[in-house]
């Protein structure tokens, strides 16, 4: 049964289903977060670059829309991280997801001391073990198939590397990146996961505030259209971001070449050149998600975008995943029963 497979996850989250919503900047706000929680999943607010006052308002408005548990994703490099944690503590948020870098032990202890559960991303087994020693309550392993900022390792490899080490441990581990069907959720649960995190599938839901142009691109895109940004020169590192290729993708390549050429000619310092490259995407995600500029905006999406076929309610997305998972479990049970009958028949014949 699915409920027993992810019981550790549902107990930890306090939700009916161990399906977390991915924290997507500009998308994972009160409407989508509350809809995911109300549908039995676990919504997560993407704090991103929000400052304390705005986050406080977002949490309060989300609480008005749902009485179910939800979490808040905080970026560890945020200059106001301590104040943001205070906002979550004051608002009595049940879970905080720390992302964007290795958190400090004092921050973990501060959150836990307030009775809030701490979740962190673990991009490698060594870091997973280190985070557990630091006191985190749950781990998320996210592979390169995910949308937005990504690491170099695929979800399936991370799952094989990390899940076996925690299968018999109390700490829940959630898997993210490229998950688009219930059958895949079941496979990760059987490997030892406690649940999953899904982002891309929720972008094109009715409750998502993403612009209609943004949603249209998702619906017509295939998995191969969601590609990581390319770094041209080792002198100017680029953090890989997976997004649907558009004019901005080509312009970014040209921009890098221009900066590299200016640097080689001595017209710009390395530091200024790096800043110029990093500034290229400033505001690009908001332009696409909120304003609908799908040409020069950033179309962050995971490779599961190929499984987004139309706009539908959040509840329908979750119900479909649950149905697929249950059908898969049932089909495996039927097949196992057939094999037992065949073995018995063969034994009796002999």
BASE-65626 format. One record per residue (C-alpha): residue in three letters; x, y, z. Coordinates in pm, whole numbers, padded with zeros to 5 digits, always signed. Example, Ala and Ser with C-alpha at 12.3 -4.5 7.8 and 13.67 -1.06 7.14 Angstrom:
2
ala+01230-00450+00780 ser+01367-00106+00714 
This chain:
350
unk+00000+00000+00000 unk+00117+00351-00086 unk+00019+00482+00258 unk+00257+00239+00428 unk+00538+00302+00180 unk+00555+00671+00259 unk+00428+00668+00619 unk+00758+00805+00747 unk+00717+01097+00507 unk+00352+01173+00581 unk+00415+01150+00956 unk+00702+01397+00921 unk+00515+01643+00700 unk+00177+01606+00868 unk+00012+01574+00526 unk-00205+01307+00366 unk+00044+01245+00086 unk+00424+01273+00103 unk+00434+01501-00202 unk+00614+01829-00140 unk+00575+02122-00373 unk+00906+02248-00506 unk+00990+02603-00398 unk+00984+02798-00726 unk+01048+03172-00707 unk+00747+03382-00816 unk+00541+03064-00858 unk+00534+02903-00512 unk+00334+03173-00338 unk+00017+03169-00126 unk-00224+03048-00396 unk-00025+02749-00519 unk+00117+02660-00177 unk-00225+02653-00009 unk-00377+02459-00300 unk-00110+02188-00273 unk-00162+02156+00103 unk-00541+02158+00069 unk-00517+01879-00190 unk-00328+01656+00055 unk+00026+01746-00043 unk+00272+01975+00134 unk+00312+02324-00012 unk+00635+02520+00032 unk+00665+02899+00003 unk+00966+03012-00201 unk+01111+03299+00000 unk+01387+03357-00254 unk+01493+03722-00238 unk+01196+03830-00022 unk+01272+04050+00276 unk+01119+03984+00620 unk+00810+04206+00588 unk+00709+04050+00257 unk+00767+03696+00382 unk+00559+03768+00693 unk+00271+03886+00476 unk+00300+03582+00248 unk+00291+03337+00540 unk-00010+03511+00696 unk-00200+03514+00366 unk-00118+03145+00310 unk-00246+03061+00658 unk-00574+03230+00568 unk-00612+02998+00269 unk-00529+02667+00439 unk-00531+02513+00785 unk-00304+02234+00664 unk+00075+02224+00721 unk+00309+02398+00476 unk+00674+02496+00480 unk+00898+02788+00389 unk+01213+02762+00176 unk+01489+02998+00290 unk+01813+03066+00101 unk+02111+03030+00335 unk+02304+03308+00155 unk+02024+03564+00209 unk+02165+03871+00392 unk+01860+03877+00620 unk+01850+03504+00693 unk+01835+03546+01069 unk+01542+03789+01046 unk+01363+03560+00800 unk+01398+03273+01047 unk+01253+03499+01316 unk+00952+03567+01093 unk+00893+03192+01047 unk+00929+03131+01420 unk+00687+03413+01506 unk+00435+03286+01251 unk+00465+02933+01391 unk+00563+02775+01060 unk+00595+02397+01103 unk+00882+02328+00859 unk+01172+02527+00714 unk+01370+02412+00409 unk+01722+02556+00401 unk+01858+02575+00045 unk+02130+02738-00161 unk+02430+02627+00042 unk+02540+02446+00354 unk+02358+02585+00660 unk+02537+02665+00984 unk+02483+02454+01295 unk+02369+02759+01500 unk+02096+02833+01245 unk+01979+02471+01252 unk+01976+02479+01632 unk+01786+02810+01637 unk+01511+02672+01414 unk+01487+02342+01600 unk+01488+02523+01932 unk+01168+02695+01824 unk+01003+02358+01758 unk+01030+02388+01379 unk+01147+02094+01167 unk+01451+02158+00948 unk+01497+02013+00600 unk+01811+02052+00386 unk+01928+01957+00037 unk+02199+01691+00018 unk+02376+01680-00322 unk+02614+01400-00213 unk+02632+01120+00044 unk+02913+01288+00240 unk+02704+01604+00277 unk+02395+01403+00369 unk+02585+01241+00657 unk+02730+01575+00762 unk+02386+01742+00767 unk+02244+01460+00979 unk+02528+01506+01230 unk+02447+01879+01234 unk+02095+01793+01343 unk+01871+01838+01038 unk+01540+01653+01063 unk+01504+01549+00697 unk+01696+01550+00371 unk+01601+01630+00013 unk+01810+01486-00269 unk+01758+01671-00596 unk+01909+01563-00926 unk+02010+01761-01232 unk+01678+01685-01408 unk+01517+01951-01187 unk+01442+02304-01300 unk+01634+02611-01186 unk+01977+02586-01023 unk+02106+02232-01053 unk+02400+02012-00956 unk+02595+01780-01186 unk+02444+01443-01078 unk+02119+01283-01194 unk+01838+01196-00955 unk+01865+00822-01018 unk+02237+00818-00934 unk+02190+01030-00620 unk+01909+00798-00511 unk+02131+00491-00553 unk+02416+00662-00369 unk+02221+00803-00075 unk+01894+00615-00012 unk+02042+00277+00090 unk+02234+00446+00372 unk+01918+00588+00528 unk+01663+00314+00452 unk+01663+00186+00809 unk+01723+00523+00972 unk+01459+00746+01132 unk+01550+01047+00919 unk+01316+01093+00619 unk+01468+01144+00274 unk+01267+01306-00006 unk+01362+01270-00373 unk+01332+01549-00631 unk+01422+01614-00993 unk+01249+01481-01305 unk+00957+01312-01127 unk+00645+01323-01342 unk+00454+01002-01273 unk+00332+00799-00978 unk+00522+00488-01083 unk+00852+00671-01037 unk+00746+00785-00691 unk+00680+00422-00593 unk+01020+00310-00721 unk+01199+00570-00509 unk+00985+00482-00206 unk+01079+00115-00246 unk+01446+00219-00256 unk+01404+00385+00081 unk+01271+00735+00011 unk+01003+00876+00239 unk+00838+01091-00026 unk+00908+01320-00319 unk+00927+01684-00416 unk+00765+01803-00739 unk+00782+02147-00895 unk+00741+02155-01272 unk+00408+01966-01279 unk+00249+02235-01058 unk+00350+02534-01274 unk+00061+02486-01517 unk-00210+02435-01258 unk-00518+02659-01238 unk-00405+02789-00900 unk-00058+02887-01021 unk-00025+03263-01082 unk+00230+03206-01361 unk+00145+03409-01674 unk-00054+03234-01945 unk+00240+03278-02186 unk+00468+03101-01940 unk+00223+02813-01905 unk+00179+02784-02284 unk+00554+02734-02329 unk+00550+02459-02065 unk+00259+02279-02228 unk+00417+02273-02574 unk+00771+02188-02458 unk+00937+01845-02460 unk+01188+01716-02204 unk+01476+01791-02440 unk+01380+02161-02451 unk+01469+02208-02082 unk+01846+02244-02094 unk+02114+02369-01854 unk+02283+02705-01916 unk+02626+02672-02075 unk+02955+02806-01939 unk+03192+02918-02215 unk+03508+03002-02020 unk+03662+02858-01706 unk+03766+03214-01622 unk+03402+03306-01576 unk+03211+03032-01390 unk+02838+02999-01452 unk+02612+02821-01204 unk+02407+02584-01423 unk+02036+02666-01446 unk+01794+02432-01624 unk+01540+02623-01832 unk+01351+02594-02158 unk+01570+02730-02438 unk+01458+03065-02582 unk+01603+03387-02724 unk+01746+03473-02382 unk+01948+03150-02388 unk+02115+03256-02715 unk+02163+03613-02590 unk+02335+03479-02276 unk+02589+03294-02490 unk+02657+03612-02691 unk+02684+03813-02369 unk+02943+03573-02228 unk+03147+03588-02551 unk+03137+03971-02543 unk+03257+03984-02180 unk+03532+03727-02245 unk+03650+03925-02550 unk+03659+04250-02349 unk+03853+04075-02070 unk+04109+03929-02311 unk+04160+04274-02463 unk+04216+04423-02118 unk+03904+04641-02142 unk+03743+04494-01831 unk+03867+04331-01510 unk+03790+03972-01426 unk+03578+04078-01128 unk+03371+04325-01333 unk+03336+04070-01611 unk+03202+03810-01367 unk+02954+04065-01233 unk+02840+04151-01587 unk+02770+03783-01659 unk+02585+03731-01332 unk+02373+04045-01385 unk+02243+03917-01719 unk+01964+03711-01559 unk+01865+03972-01299 unk+01486+03994-01301 unk+01464+03747-01591 unk+01253+03491-01403 unk+01002+03753-01290 unk+00977+03888-01647 unk+00878+03542-01768 unk+00659+03419-01480 unk+00476+03741-01392 unk+00500+03961-01700 unk+00478+03684-01960 unk+00797+03780-02146 unk+00892+03436-02274 unk+01153+03570-02518 unk+01396+03754-02287 unk+01273+03604-01959 unk+01405+03290-01792 unk+01187+02982-01847 unk+01313+02769-01557 unk+01173+02416-01590 unk+01265+02059-01507 unk+01285+01785-01769 unk+00947+01652-01653 unk+00802+01949-01847 unk+00748+01702-02131 unk+00477+01539-01917 unk+00284+01866-01875 unk+00003+01840-02130 unk-00256+02097-02022 unk-00360+02332-01744 unk-00545+02149-01466 unk-00630+02192-01096 unk-00365+02108-00836 unk-00594+01841-00691 unk-00616+01670-01030 unk-00235+01665-01066 unk-00201+01503-00724 unk-00493+01263-00779 unk-00339+01144-01107 unk-00004+01079-00936 unk-00175+00884-00656 unk-00380+00680-00904 unk-00072+00597-01111 unk+00116+00494-00797 unk-00166+00274-00665 unk-00222+00110-01006 unk+00148+00034-01029 unk+00157-00120-00682 unk-00154-00326-00760 unk-00014-00449-01093 unk+00306-00559-00917 unk+00103-00745-00654 unk-00100-00922-00921 unk+00214-01019-01111 unk+00377-01149-00791 unk+00066-01357-00714 unk+00072-01505-01065 unk+00435-01604-01022 unk+00357-01780-00693 unk+00069-01971-00854 unk+00288-02069-01148 unk+00566-02185-00917 unk+00323-02393-00714 unk+00175-02543-01028 unk+00521-02626-01155 unk+00614-02783-00822 unk+00297-02994-00814 unk+00359-03110-01170 unk+00710-03224-01078 
